[in-house]
Amino acid sequence: MRTVTVGDNCMDVYQKSGEVYPGGNPLNVAVYLKGLGAESAYIGWVGSDQYSEKMVKAIQEKGVDISHLSRKEGKTAVTFVEMVGNDRRFGEYDEGVMKHFCLTTEELHYIQTYQLIHSGIWGHADKYYSLFKENGMLTSFDFSDQLDHDLVKTLPRFVDYPFFSYTKDDAFIRQFLKDIKNQGSKIAVATLGENGSLAYDGIQFYQCGAVEANVVDTMGAGDSFISGFIYGLLKGQFIGNCLELGTESAAKTISYFGAW
């Protein structure tokens, strides 16, 4: 089971406590997949500052392949985080060197040696997805809560497993997932926070409720859900079981501070 994630990373800076944790959707997914037992690689850019040293060391300790991680002159991306109770709220985001992220020809060939590619809406990798699909890769992509983003209208035909973030199971999200599936995706998935998750495969909807957990920090919950779902798919699990795996993975993540 070989997975590669591409795109944004950042240092999550908790403004009140001053604590700093590595994060970013593609990076988080790579770390979580590795923890679940997949062979996992991550491709992205870090800067030439102290945050980059902390980032690289943390990823290496998790065992993710970063042979194609690049250091660029400038700042590592930073997201400022405010805690409101146990929920994290994102503040200012400085993309740093990731603002100009792109893939080399060699990196594109390297990516295609893997079974599945994952990225997210801020990862600057969407323009390569048609190539990944043409070359027979499985593809997944996190659109986050950007349901009105322009990419929602053009990218799903190249994404086997698109993920979205919403609030509840209602008529709107069900029709939305149907529309996404009709663009060409295999399974369209929405995480619904405390209301669980929902998936649609073109024939029926699958639901999974949230599980009780000791909520310390919700950072990384969606990314860990995605990782659990993907891991289940690659293990040949049924969709309902994949939702459960994602839910269990997210429940573990919210029991501690930071994404990982």
Buried (B, 14 or more C-beta within 10 A) or exposed (E): BEBBBBBBBBBBBBEEEEEBBBBBBBBBBBBBBBBBEBBBBBBBBBBBBEBBBBBBEBBEEBEBBBEBBEBBEBBBBBBBBEBEEEBBEEEEEBBBBBEEBEBEEEBBEBBBEBBBBBBBBBBBBBEBBBBBBEEEBBBBBBBBBBBEEEBBEEBBEBBBBBBBBBBEBEEEBBEBBEBBBEBBBBBBBBBBBEBBBBBBBEEEBBEBBBEEBEBBBBBBBBBBBBBBBBBBBBBEBEBEBBBBBBBBBBBBBBEBBBBB
